[in-house]
Amino acid sequence: MQALSENGKQLGTLERKYPVEAMRNIGIAAHIDAGKTTITERILFYTGLISRMGDVDDGNTVTDWMEQERERGITITAAAITCYWTQKAEPGLCKSFTGVPHRINIIDTPGHVDFTAEVERSLRVLDGAVAVFCGVAGVQPQSETVWRQATKYRVPRLAFVNKMDRVGANFENVVNEMRRRLGAYAYPIYLPIGQEDAFEGVIDVVNQKAIIYDPADEYGLNYQITEVPPHLQAYAKRALAELIEAVSNKDDQIAELVLEGKPVEPAVLKQAIRRLTCKIEFVPVLCGSALKNRAIQPLIDAVIDYLPSPVDIPPARAQHVTDPNKVVQLQPDDKAKFCALVFKLWSDPYTGKLVFFRVYSGRLKKGDTIYNPRTRKRERVARLMMVQADKRIDVEEVYAGEIAALVGVRNITTGDTLCDERLHVLLEPPTFPEPVISMAVEPKTRADRDKLVESLKRMAEDDPTFRCHTDNETGQLIIAGMGELHLEIIRDRLLREYGVEAVAGPPQIAYRETCTKPARGEGKFIRQTGGRGQYGHIVIELAPNERGKGIEITSQIVGGVVPKEYIPAATEGIREAIEGGVLAGFPMVDLKVTIVDGSYHEVDSSELAFKMAGIFAFKDAAKKAEPILLEPIMKVEVTTPIEYQGDLLGDLNRRRSKIVGIEVRDTGTVITAEVPLAEMFGYATAIRSLSKGRAAYSMEPLCFEPVPTHIAEKILEGVGVVSAERTI
């Protein structure tokens, strides 16, 4: 690490201050408005990184540093920050790591589905996560999405039930929902003392102690650790017995003690919980109120006690570039060869392109040369930084297990591996969903067009779920993203960060086309200009493929009727025609294309001729195969008080929805529906109006389904298609 003097000058490079065992890389993830950013702010306050707690509503939190985040009160981009925590030797509490200073790298992630890519790439490089749940709403739609993402990347997690001070909070209901809806093996290690206005502290189940906060202390710094109040002792003992039984079902050491009738000491139980949590076989559940500053310190202790360090999880596995069957395990050792994964890019107006990376093995210092196996290029490291939200701190060296940023490297994309050239491996990159909504944009002045294109290109490099391209037929500049809010933020950033004012057309849906029956098509391209001409001829058979199977193009040419060297050109022409569609210019999906016949000319045939023949053949077949339009369908979950259920169901039915389920909970009614994306524009305003602001919804991409005939006709008219006969 690099030491800094009070005036910020470098004091030199130091050896690693915090051993890898004393490091935690965690993410705070949950549904929107569950309290992630508030919890992060409290953690930073109690660890001493900040001296005053900010508030989301006031727009002065550390991790919500973008202007758009502070104005809207939501998290848009994942923010990384580092703090330090040394557990206190509290009387009566057993602490496995008491007195050992720990370094906690935190990533505060967004909760809105439009920014799910930020959660995805953050979880890919984290060792543990704190899943936050609202004590009133329980398991919400985006909670399930985040949970699935964490499971996909095998991230151990704690659960924190927040907002226990709110009216309607019910801790036991939330735990039961976690077990039922998420399939989580979740058991409380802390219990609430009181709920709603009476919430005053928590019970430490493992140690059978009560932590009661001083109601006069608004900062939550003063609390007492006492015996469990008499009226709660039976409750606490029952919870401990259930916890021991749950752990014994999965841990042999605890099971042996239980079978022998021996007492399970707190230290032994905590070690067993830690083992199971690190193996993703157990989810410890805590509770508290971030807004009222209650029970955040026990959460920080639990992060240290139960979530893994980089050495507590299986080593990262990388694939050797030259031998795909060879898997290399990367040990979190500073002395090993360097290997890291790039998980995020960010264009900073002051420092330039920031490349965020997680070091899995070895160390990296300024002046070293790194190798990118994807581009096969080497680059020298000119500048290394540790990132504290919107602040940048120059460092000389980073070590295994750390998260840092590079400045000045080129040709880097999200998901790239950076390593020692002798290692020559590729780490698995994070995966991202495809954009579902698009709109046309143009600069307000013609002089700004080049600036607009360059600005959009930079943002597309930073955000894998944002795309921009120029439509070949209309010449329009099209931007595509995950939702209306996503594209609204992009336009706002264009103006504020790049000084380009863009005029946007109404959002366009990312429709697809497909065929509904088999057909045969023939394509001939013949040109004679007096000298050597052009001749290409192929015959194809087109058939629908299974939904979701994609495009399959094969050749059954035998006997040399078409030379092998022309088949790739014909295939390329077919693929080009598939991208342009036959109805309205939308890409076609789920098709089987087989090249079955053709002919050639010994002199006039060429690759260009067969490419054009492929285009003509596909267009001919597709028009006969009864093409249809497909539209994106969204899975929508609406949570509403029961008195608004009828109005919201009626509104969903008007939007061509298919109601999948209606579940009545203590917190209200949850309506699950499948709705065409085209019908969801303006739904945020509609749901607020119908429920007087009390209902909420979230949606995520589900599948593509055929567009009803009368709707398809309007769409085709809207894009200027008079008939299916379209020119190339």
C-alpha positions in Angstrom: 0.0 0.0 0.0 1.0 3.6 -0.5 1.1 5.9 2.5 -0.1 9.5 2.2 0.9 12.4 4.3 -1.7 14.9 5.6 -1.3 17.1 2.5 -1.7 14.1 0.2 1.9 13.6 -0.9 3.3 10.1 -1.4 5.3 8.7 1.4 6.4 5.6 -0.5 5.3 2.0 -1.0 4.6 -0.2 1.9 4.2 -4.0 2.2 0.7 -5.3 2.5 -0.8 -3.9 5.7 -3.8 -6.2 5.8 -3.3 -9.9 5.2 -5.6 -11.5 2.7 -7.3 -13.4 5.5 -8.4 -10.1 7.0 -10.0 -8.9 3.8 -13.7 -9.0 2.9 -15.0 -8.2 -0.6 -18.7 -7.7 -0.2 -21.7 -6.3 -2.1 -24.9 -4.7 -0.7 -27.7 -5.9 -3.0 -31.5 -5.9 -2.9 -34.8 -4.6 -4.4 -35.0 -0.9 -5.0 -35.7 1.2 -1.9 -34.8 -1.7 0.5 -32.2 0.5 2.1 -28.9 -0.6 0.5 -27.3 2.9 0.2 -28.5 3.9 3.8 -26.9 0.7 5.2 -23.7 1.4 3.3 -23.7 5.0 4.7 -24.1 3.7 8.2 -21.3 1.2 7.8 -18.9 3.9 6.6 -19.9 6.1 9.6 -19.4 3.4 12.2 -16.1 2.3 10.7 -14.8 5.9 10.9 -14.5 6.6 7.2 -17.0 9.5 7.4 -17.8 11.7 10.3 -21.3 12.6 9.4 -24.0 10.3 8.0 -25.7 11.4 4.8 -29.3 10.7 3.7 -30.6 9.4 0.4 -33.5 11.9 0.5 -31.1 14.8 1.1 -28.9 13.6 -1.8 -25.6 13.6 0.2 -24.7 10.0 0.6 -21.1 8.9 -0.3 -21.9 6.1 -2.7 -24.7 7.9 -4.6 -22.3 10.4 -6.0 -23.7 11.0 -9.5 -26.0 14.0 -9.9 -28.7 11.8 -11.4 -28.6 9.5 -8.3 -28.9 12.4 -5.9 -31.7 14.0 -7.7 -33.8 10.8 -8.1 -32.8 9.2 -4.7 -31.9 5.9 -6.4 -28.6 4.1 -7.1 -27.7 4.0 -10.8 -24.1 2.8 -10.9 -22.3 0.4 -8.5 -20.0 2.3 -6.3 -16.9 0.8 -4.7 -15.5 2.0 -1.4 -13.1 0.6 1.3 -13.4 0.9 5.1 -11.7 -0.7 8.1 -13.2 -2.4 11.1 -11.6 -3.8 14.3 -14.1 -5.8 16.4 -14.4 -4.8 20.1 -14.0 -7.2 22.9 -17.5 -6.6 24.2 -18.3 -8.3 27.6 -20.1 -11.6 27.2 -19.8 -11.7 23.4 -17.6 -14.3 21.7 -15.8 -12.8 18.7 -13.7 -15.1 16.5 -11.7 -12.1 15.1 -11.7 -9.8 18.1 -8.9 -7.2 18.0 -7.8 -8.1 14.4 -8.2 -5.1 12.0 -10.1 -6.0 8.9 -10.3 -4.3 5.5 -13.8 -4.3 3.9 -14.2 -3.5 0.3 -17.9 -2.7 -0.3 -19.8 -2.3 -3.6 -23.2 -0.6 -3.2 -25.3 -1.9 -6.1 -28.5 -0.5 -7.8 -31.9 -2.1 -7.1 -33.7 -1.0 -10.2 -34.1 -3.6 -12.9 -32.9 -1.2 -15.6 -29.4 -1.3 -14.0 -29.2 -5.0 -13.4 -25.9 -5.2 -15.3 -24.2 -3.3 -12.4 -25.3 -6.0 -10.0 -24.3 -8.8 -12.4 -20.7 -7.6 -12.9 -20.3 -6.7 -9.2 -21.4 -10.1 -8.0 -19.0 -11.8 -10.5 -16.0 -10.4 -8.6 -17.2 -10.4 -5.0 -16.5 -13.0 -2.3 -19.7 -12.4 -0.3 -22.9 -10.3 -0.3 -25.4 -8.8 2.2 -28.9 -9.3 0.8 -31.1 -6.6 2.2 -34.9 -7.2 2.6 -37.6 -4.7 3.7 -39.1 -5.8 7.0 -42.6 -4.8 5.7 -42.5 -5.8 2.0 -40.3 -8.9 2.5 -39.0 -10.7 -0.6 -39.7 -8.4 -3.5 -39.3 -9.1 -7.3 -35.8 -7.7 -7.6 -34.8 -9.5 -4.4 -35.4 -12.7 -6.3 -33.4 -11.5 -9.3 -30.5 -10.5 -7.1 -30.6 -13.8 -5.3 -30.5 -15.8 -8.6 -27.5 -13.7 -9.7 -25.7 -14.4 -6.5 -26.5 -18.1 -6.8 -25.2 -18.2 -10.4 -21.8 -16.8 -9.3 -21.8 -18.9 -6.1 -21.6 -15.9 -3.8 -22.0 -16.6 0.0 -24.4 -14.2 1.6 -26.0 -12.9 4.8 -29.5 -11.6 4.9 -30.4 -8.3 6.7 -34.0 -7.5 7.4 -34.1 -3.7 7.4 -36.8 -1.2 8.4 -37.8 -3.1 11.5 -39.0 0.3 12.9 -41.7 0.7 10.2 -45.4 0.1 10.7 -46.2 -3.5 9.5 -42.7 -4.9 10.0 -42.7 -8.6 10.6 -39.4 -10.4 11.0 -40.7 -13.9 11.1 -42.7 -13.4 7.9 -39.7 -12.2 6.0 -37.6 -15.2 7.1 -40.4 -17.6 6.1 -40.7 -15.9 2.7 -36.9 -16.3 2.2 -37.3 -20.0 2.7 -40.4 -20.4 0.6 -39.7 -18.1 -2.3 -35.9 -18.2 -2.5 -35.3 -21.7 -1.3 -32.8 -20.3 1.2 -31.7 -22.3 4.2 -32.1 -19.2 6.3 -32.1 -19.0 10.2 -31.9 -16.0 12.4 -28.6 -15.3 14.3 -30.2 -12.0 15.6 -33.8 -11.4 16.7 -35.6 -8.1 17.0 -36.5 -6.7 20.4 -39.8 -5.1 19.7 -41.1 -4.1 16.3 -42.4 -0.9 14.6 -42.2 2.0 17.1 -41.2 -0.4 19.9 -38.1 -1.6 18.1 -35.2 -0.9 20.5 -32.5 -3.5 19.8 -31.6 -7.1 18.9 -31.0 -10.4 20.6 -27.7 -12.1 19.8 -29.0 -15.7 19.4 -25.5 -17.4 19.4 -24.4 -15.7 22.7 -27.9 -15.3 24.2 -27.3 -11.6 24.9 -29.4 -8.5 24.3 -28.1 -5.4 22.5 -30.3 -2.5 23.5 -29.8 1.0 22.0 -30.1 4.2 23.9 -33.3 5.9 22.6 -31.8 9.3 23.3 -28.8 8.6 21.0 -29.9 9.4 17.4 -26.6 8.2 16.0 -26.8 4.7 17.4 -23.4 4.9 19.1 -24.5 4.1 22.6 -25.9 0.7 23.4 -25.8 -1.8 26.2 -25.0 -5.5 26.1 -27.1 -7.2 28.7 -28.9 -10.4 29.6 -31.9 -11.2 27.5 -35.0 -9.6 29.1 -37.0 -12.2 31.1 -40.1 -12.0 28.8 -37.9 -12.8 25.8 -35.7 -15.6 27.2 -38.0 -18.4 26.1 -38.1 -16.8 22.6 -34.3 -16.5 22.5 -33.7 -20.1 23.7 -36.1 -21.5 21.2 -34.3 -19.6 18.4 -30.9 -21.0 19.6 -32.3 -24.6 19.7 -33.6 -24.2 16.1 -30.3 -22.7 15.0 -28.3 -25.5 16.5 -30.6 -28.1 14.9 -30.4 -26.4 11.5 -26.6 -26.3 11.7 -26.3 -29.8 12.9 -28.2 -31.1 9.9 -25.4 -29.9 7.6 -22.3 -29.8 9.8 -20.8 -33.1 11.2 -19.0 -31.5 14.1 -22.1 -29.9 15.5 -24.1 -33.0 14.8 -21.7 -35.1 16.8 -22.0 -32.8 19.8 -25.8 -32.9 19.6 -25.9 -36.7 19.4 -23.5 -37.0 22.4 -25.6 -34.6 24.4 -22.7 -32.2 24.8 -23.2 -28.4 25.0 -22.5 -26.4 21.8 -20.3 -23.5 22.8 -20.8 -20.1 21.0 -17.3 -20.1 19.5 -17.8 -23.7 18.1 -21.3 -22.8 16.7 -20.0 -19.6 15.1 -17.2 -21.5 13.4 -19.7 -24.0 12.0 -22.0 -21.3 10.8 -19.0 -19.7 9.0 -18.1 -23.0 7.4 -21.6 -23.5 6.1 -22.0 -19.9 4.9 -18.8 -20.0 3.0 -20.0 -23.2 1.3 -23.3 -21.5 0.4 -25.2 -24.0 2.5 -26.5 -21.6 5.1 -27.8 -18.0 5.3 -27.5 -16.2 8.6 -30.3 -13.7 9.1 -29.9 -10.4 10.9 -32.3 -7.5 11.5 -32.2 -3.8 12.3 -33.1 -0.3 11.1 -30.6 1.6 9.0 -32.6 4.8 9.0 -32.8 4.8 12.9 -29.2 3.6 13.2 -30.0 0.4 15.0 -28.1 -2.9 14.8 -25.6 -1.9 12.1 -22.6 -2.7 14.2 -23.7 -6.3 14.6 -24.0 -6.5 10.8 -20.4 -5.4 10.4 -19.3 -7.9 12.9 -21.3 -10.6 11.1 -19.6 -9.7 7.8 -16.2 -10.3 9.5 -17.4 -13.4 11.4 -19.3 -15.3 8.7 -18.5 -14.0 5.2 -15.4 -15.4 3.5 -12.0 -13.9 2.8 -10.5 -14.6 -0.6 -8.8 -17.7 0.9 -12.0 -19.1 2.3 -13.6 -19.8 -1.1 -12.5 -22.2 -3.9 -9.7 -20.7 -6.0 -10.8 -19.0 -9.2 -10.7 -21.3 -12.3 -9.3 -20.0 -15.6 -9.1 -21.6 -19.0 -5.8 -21.9 -20.7 -5.9 -20.0 -24.0 -4.0 -22.6 -26.1 -5.4 -25.7 -24.5 -9.2 -25.3 -23.8 -9.3 -28.5 -21.8 -6.7 -27.2 -19.4 -8.1 -25.5 -16.3 -5.8 -23.4 -14.1 -6.6 -22.7 -10.5 -5.6 -19.2 -9.3 -4.6 -19.2 -5.7 -5.0 -15.8 -3.8 -1.2 -15.6 -3.3 0.8 -12.4 -3.7 3.8 -14.5 -4.9 1.9 -16.2 -7.7 1.7 -15.0 -11.3 -0.6 -12.0 -11.8 -4.1 -12.6 -13.0 -7.1 -10.2 -12.8 -10.6 -9.8 -14.3 -11.9 -6.5 -15.7 -15.5 -6.1 -14.5 -16.3 -2.5 -15.2 -15.2 0.5 -17.3 -16.0 4.1 -16.5 -15.3 7.3 -18.4 -14.1 9.8 -15.8 -14.0 13.5 -17.0 -10.8 14.1 -15.0 -8.8 10.9 -15.2 -10.0 9.4 -18.4 -11.1 5.8 -18.9 -11.1 3.9 -15.5 -10.7 0.1 -15.8 -11.9 -1.6 -12.6 -10.4 -5.0 -11.9 -10.3 -7.7 -9.3 -6.9 -9.3 -8.6 -7.3 -13.1 -8.2 -3.6 -14.0 -7.9 -0.2 -12.2 -7.7 0.4 -8.5 -7.4 0.6 -5.6 -9.8 2.7 -2.4 -9.4 3.3 0.7 -11.4 5.7 0.1 -14.3 4.7 -3.6 -14.7 3.6 -5.0 -18.1 0.3 -6.7 -18.3 -1.0 -9.0 -21.1 -4.5 -9.2 -22.5 -5.1 -12.7 -24.0 -8.1 -11.5 -26.0 -6.2 -8.9 -28.0 -2.8 -10.5 -27.5 -1.4 -7.1 -26.7 0.9 -6.0 -23.9 0.6 -2.7 -22.0 2.6 -1.0 -19.4 0.9 0.1 -16.2 1.3 3.8 -15.8 -1.2 4.5 -13.1 -2.9 2.5 -10.4 -5.8 3.7 -8.2 -7.9 2.7 -5.3 -11.4 4.0 -5.7 -13.5 5.6 -3.0 -16.9 6.2 -4.7 -16.1 9.4 -6.7 -12.6 9.9 -5.2 -9.4 8.4 -6.6 -6.3 7.6 -4.6 -3.1 6.8 -6.4 -1.3 3.7 -5.1 2.0 2.0 -6.1 0.9 -1.6 -5.9 -2.2 -3.8 -5.5 -2.3 -7.4 -4.1 -4.2 -10.6 -4.5 -7.9 -10.3 -3.5 -8.0 -6.5 -3.9 -10.2 -4.4 -6.2 -8.6 -1.5 -7.9 -8.6 0.6 -11.1 -6.2 1.2 -14.0 -5.8 4.4 -16.0 -4.3 4.8 -19.4 -4.7 1.3 -20.8 -6.4 0.8 -24.2 -8.5 -1.8 -26.1 -10.0 -3.1 -22.9 -13.6 -4.3 -22.6 -15.7 -5.5 -19.7 -14.9 -9.2 -19.0 -11.3 -9.1 -20.2 -8.6 -11.0 -18.4 -5.4 -9.2 -17.5 -2.5 -11.5 -16.6 1.2 -12.4 -16.7 2.0 -13.4 -20.3 3.5 -16.7 -19.1 0.1 -17.6 -17.5 -1.9 -17.0 -20.7 -5.4 -17.8 -19.3 -8.9 -16.5 -19.6 -11.3 -16.0 -16.6 -15.0 -16.4 -17.2 -16.5 -13.0 -17.9 -19.9 -11.8 -16.4 -22.9 -12.3 -18.6 -25.5 -9.6 -19.4 -29.1 -9.5 -20.7 -29.9 -8.2 -24.1 -31.5 -4.7 -24.4 -35.3 -4.7 -24.7 -36.1 -1.1 -25.6 -34.8 1.4 -28.2 -35.3 4.9 -29.4 -34.0 7.1 -32.2 -31.8 10.1 -31.2 -30.3 13.0 -33.1 -28.3 16.0 -32.0 -30.1 19.3 -31.7 -27.5 20.8 -34.1 -26.0 19.1 -37.1 -22.5 20.2 -35.9 -22.9 18.0 -32.8 -23.5 14.7 -34.7 -19.9 13.5 -34.5 -19.7 14.5 -30.9 -22.9 12.6 -30.2 -21.7 9.4 -31.9 -18.4 9.5 -30.0 -20.2 10.2 -26.6 -22.6 7.3 -27.2 -19.7 5.0 -28.1 -17.9 5.8 -24.9 -21.0 5.1 -22.8 -21.6 1.8 -24.7 -18.1 0.7 -23.8 -18.9 1.4 -20.1 -22.3 -0.2 -20.1 -22.7 -3.7 -21.7 -26.5 -3.4 -21.7 -26.5 -0.2 -23.7 -26.1 -0.4 -27.4 -26.0 2.2 -30.2 -25.9 1.8 -34.0 -27.0 3.5 -37.2 -29.9 2.0 -38.9 -28.8 1.2 -42.5 -32.2 1.7 -44.0 -33.3 4.9 -42.2 -29.9 6.4 -41.4 -31.2 7.1 -37.8 -29.0 6.7 -34.8 -30.6 4.1 -32.6 -29.9 3.6 -28.9 -31.1 0.6 -27.0 -31.2 -0.3 -23.3 -33.0 -2.1 -20.5 -35.9 0.3 -19.9 -37.2 3.8 -20.1 -35.3 5.0 -17.0 -32.0 3.6 -18.4 -32.3 5.5 -21.7 -33.5 8.7 -19.8 -30.3 8.5 -17.7 -28.2 8.1 -20.9 -29.7 11.2 -22.4 -29.2 13.1 -19.2 -25.5 12.1 -19.0 -25.1 13.1 -22.6 -26.1 16.7 -21.7 -24.3 17.0 -18.4 -21.1 15.0 -19.0 -20.5 15.5 -22.7 -22.4 18.7 -23.4 -24.5 17.2 -26.2 -28.2 17.9 -26.2 -30.1 15.0 -28.0 -33.6 15.0 -29.3 -35.2 11.6 -28.9 -38.1 10.0 -30.7 -40.6 7.7 -29.0 -39.0 4.5 -27.7 -39.1 1.7 -30.3 -39.6 -1.9 -29.3 -36.9 -4.5 -30.2 -39.3 -6.7 -32.3 -38.2 -9.9 -33.9 -39.5 -11.8 -36.9 -39.8 -15.6 -37.5 -41.5 -18.0 -39.9 -44.4 -20.3 -39.1 -44.2 -23.0 -41.8 -41.5 -24.7 -44.0 -40.8 -23.3 -47.4 -38.4 -23.6 -50.3 -36.6 -20.7 -51.9 -34.4 -20.2 -54.9 -31.9 -17.4 -55.5 -30.1 -16.6 -58.8 -27.7 -13.7 -59.3 -26.8 -13.3 -63.0 -25.0 -10.3 -64.4 -23.4 -10.0 -67.8 -21.6 -6.8 -68.6 -19.7 -7.8 -71.8 -16.6 -9.2 -70.1 -16.5 -11.7 -67.2 -20.0 -11.8 -65.6 -21.4 -12.9 -62.3 -23.3 -16.1 -61.7 -24.5 -17.6 -58.5 -27.4 -20.0 -57.9 -28.6 -21.8 -54.7 -31.8 -23.4 -53.5 -32.6 -23.5 -49.8 -35.2 -25.1 -47.5 -36.4 -22.9 -44.6 -38.2 -24.2 -41.5 -39.2 -22.9 -38.1 -36.8 -23.8 -35.3 -37.8 -24.5 -31.6 -38.4 -21.3 -29.7 -35.2 -20.1 -28.2 -32.9 -22.4 -30.3 -31.7 -19.5 -32.6 -30.5 -19.8 -36.2 -29.1 -23.0 -37.7 -27.7 -22.9 -41.2 -26.4 -26.2 -42.7 -25.5 -27.5 -46.2 -26.6 -30.7 -47.8 -24.8 -30.0 -51.1 -23.4 -33.2 -52.6 -21.8 -34.2 -55.9 -20.1 -30.8 -56.4 -23.2 -29.0 -57.8 -21.8 -26.0 -55.9 -18.1 -25.9 -55.1 -17.3 -26.0 -51.3 -15.5 -22.6 -51.5 -18.8 -20.8 -52.4 -20.8 -22.3 -49.5 -19.5 -19.9 -46.8 -20.3 -16.9 -49.1 -23.9 -18.2 -49.6 -24.1 -18.7 -45.8 -23.0 -15.2 -45.2 -25.6 -13.8 -47.6 -28.3 -15.8 -45.8 -27.2 -14.5 -42.4 -27.2 -10.9 -43.8 -30.8 -11.4 -45.1 -31.8 -12.9 -41.7 -30.6 -9.7 -39.9 -32.7 -7.5 -42.3 -35.9 -9.6 -41.9 -38.7 -9.7 -44.5 -41.6 -7.9 -42.9 -40.4 -4.7 -41.2 -36.6 -4.9 -41.1 -36.4 -6.6 -37.7 -33.9 -9.5 -37.2 -35.4 -13.0 -37.6 -35.0 -15.7 -35.0 -35.4 -19.4 -34.5 -35.0 -20.7 -38.0 -33.5 -23.7 -39.7 -32.0 -23.1 -43.1 -30.6 -25.9 -45.3 -28.8 -25.3 -48.6 -30.0 -28.2 -50.7 -29.1 -27.4 -54.4 -27.7 -24.9 -56.8 -25.5 -24.5 -59.8 -22.4 -22.6 -60.8 -20.5 -21.3 -63.8 -16.9 -22.3 -64.3 -15.9 -18.7 -65.3 -18.5 -16.3 -64.0 -19.1 -17.7 -60.5 -17.6 -15.8 -57.6 -18.1 -15.4 -53.8 -20.0 -12.1 -54.3 -22.4 -13.8 -56.7 -23.1 -16.6 -54.3 -23.6 -14.2 -51.4 -26.2 -12.3 -53.4 -27.8 -15.6 -54.4 -28.0 -16.5 -50.7 -29.8 -13.2 -50.0 -32.3 -13.8 -52.8 -32.9 -17.4 -51.9 -33.7 -16.6 -48.2 -36.0 -13.7 -49.2 -37.8 -15.9 -51.6 -38.3 -18.7 -49.0 -39.1 -16.4 -46.1 -42.0 -14.7 -48.0 -43.6 -18.1 -48.6 -43.1 -19.3 -45.0 -45.8 -17.0 -43.6 -43.5 -14.7 -41.5 -44.9 -13.1 -38.3 -43.7 -10.5 -35.9 -42.6 -11.4 -32.3 -42.7 -8.9 -29.5 -40.8 -9.0 -26.1 -42.9 -10.1 -23.2 -42.0 -8.9 -19.7 -42.6 -10.6 -16.4 -44.3 -8.0 -14.2 -44.8 -8.2 -10.5 -47.1 -5.6 -8.9 -47.3 -5.2 -5.1 -50.4 -3.4 -4.0 -52.7 -2.9 -1.0 -55.7 -5.1 -1.5 -58.2 -2.2 -2.0 -56.5 -1.3 -5.3 -56.2 -4.9 -6.6 -59.3 -4.6 -8.9 -58.3 -1.4 -10.5 -54.8 -2.6 -11.2 -56.0 -5.9 -12.6 -58.3 -4.1 -14.9 -55.5 -1.8 -16.1 -53.2 -4.9 -16.7 -56.0 -6.6 -18.7 -56.2 -3.5 -20.9 -52.5 -3.9 -21.6 -52.9 -7.3 -23.1 -51.5 -9.0 -20.1 -51.7 -12.7 -19.0 -52.3 -12.9 -15.3 -50.1 -15.7 -14.0 -50.8 -15.5 -10.3 -52.3 -13.5 -7.4 -50.9 -14.0 -3.9 -52.3 -12.4 -0.8 -49.7 -11.6 1.8 -49.8 -9.6 5.1 -48.2 -6.7 3.2 -50.8 -6.7 0.4 -51.5 -8.5 -2.8 -48.8 -9.5 -5.3 -50.0 -9.8 -8.9 -47.7 -11.7 -11.3 -48.4 -11.1 -15.0 -46.8 -11.5 -18.4 -47.3 -8.2 -20.4 -46.0 -7.1 -23.8 -43.3 -4.5 -23.4 -45.1 -2.2 -25.9 -48.0 -1.9 -23.4 -45.8 -1.0 -20.4 -44.8 2.5 -21.5 -46.1 5.0 -19.0 -47.0 2.3 -16.5 -45.0 3.9 -13.7 -47.3 7.0 -13.9 -50.5 4.8 -14.3 -49.8 2.7 -11.2 -49.0 5.7 -9.1 -52.3 7.3 -10.1 -54.4 4.2 -9.6 -53.0 3.4 -6.2 -52.4 6.9 -4.9 -48.7 6.1 -4.9 -49.0 3.0 -2.6 -48.4 0.3 -5.2 -45.0 -0.6 -6.8 -43.9 -2.8 -9.6 -40.9 -4.3 -11.2 -40.4 -6.1 -14.5 -37.8 -8.2 -16.3 -37.5 -9.7 -19.8 -39.2 -13.1 -20.1 -39.5 -14.2 -23.8 -40.7 -13.3 -27.3 -44.3 -14.1 -28.4 -46.2 -13.6 -31.6 -47.8 -10.2 -32.1 -51.7 -10.3 -32.6 -52.6 -9.8 -36.2 -54.4 -6.4 -35.7 -51.4 -5.1 -33.7 -48.9 -6.3 -36.3 -50.7 -4.5 -39.1 -50.4 -1.2 -37.2 -46.8 -1.8 -36.6 -46.1 -2.6 -40.2 -48.0 0.6 -41.2 -46.0 2.6 -38.7 -42.7 1.5 -40.2 -43.9 2.3 -43.7 -44.4 -1.3 -45.0 -47.1 -1.4 -47.6 -46.7 -5.2 -48.2 -44.3 -8.0 -47.5 -42.6 -7.3 -50.9 -39.5 -5.4 -49.7 -36.5 -4.5 -51.9 -32.9 -5.4 -50.8 
